[in-house]
Amino acid sequence: MTSGLGRIGLDIGALFVKGVRLNAAGQVSATHYLRHHGEVEHAVSVALGELGVQVGDSLGLTGSGAPQVAALLTWPVVDLVQAQLAGVRAQHTDVVEILDVGGGSCALIQLDAEGRFQGHSANSLCAAGTGSFLDEQAGRLGISHDDAKCFEVVEAPPSIAARCSVFAKSDLIHRQQEGYSKAAMWSGLCRGMTRTLLGTLLCGRPLAGRTAVIGGVAQNAMVLHWLRERFGELIVVPEHPHLVAAHGPALNGARVEHALDL
């Protein structure tokens, strides 16, 4: 539990419930990140407890699962893109594009010179270019999240098709037979996934300028390496990139008037 009144934002996504608590200075004082396994209401209840929500705090929601929860709690729902924009702009005022790479989707948000929403593109229903794609392939290779964090970048990794899980599986089997290490295959897989992601969202054009990378995959050092290998200093990563969308509703929530009970 935390003490002192604050502002709480929850991002209720397809796979995770994410939350932040902001103090009076607008700084993150508590965070929450939990896979909900379809039990959204229970996961939100856990999040509210961990973030120490109390009467007098303000609370807001965003994400694909927000309307379902809002119907129970009667708290305001902030459009996800607007929530992401607000969260990024709170840290980086010079960003002109936002690359959101989550567990089940990826999207590119384009901003105008004043930082206002200008356009949006997203992936298809295919999981290629998302965190779930990487998780699936890592499982096939027996690579845990802790393993992946320890791998050094292999600058000339084997080519691994990342536009489809079936093709990726076939390539990984061949690369294992050829004797490549797990680190080399992981580096090649992340490079391929990054290329698929950029091809899907940019359609061959360069980035327009400084671009914030957010979502769960923004914590993947190997993916960030390949993004920076192509775009250099144009790539920036906000603090708590997987929780950025929760900032928007935290900034624009409604006052909690009574104890919450889900």
Secondary structure by P-SEA (a helix, b strand, c coil): ccccbbbbbbbbccccccbbbbccccccccccccccccaaaaaaaaaaaaacccccbbbbbcccaaaaaaaaaccccccaaaaaaaaaaaccccccbbbbbcccccbbbbbcccccccccccccccccccaaaaaaaaaaacccaaaaaaccccccccccccccaaaaaaaaaaaaaacccaaaaaaaaaaaaaaaaaaaaccccccccbbbbbccccccaaaaaaaaaccccccccccccccccaaaaaaccccccccccc
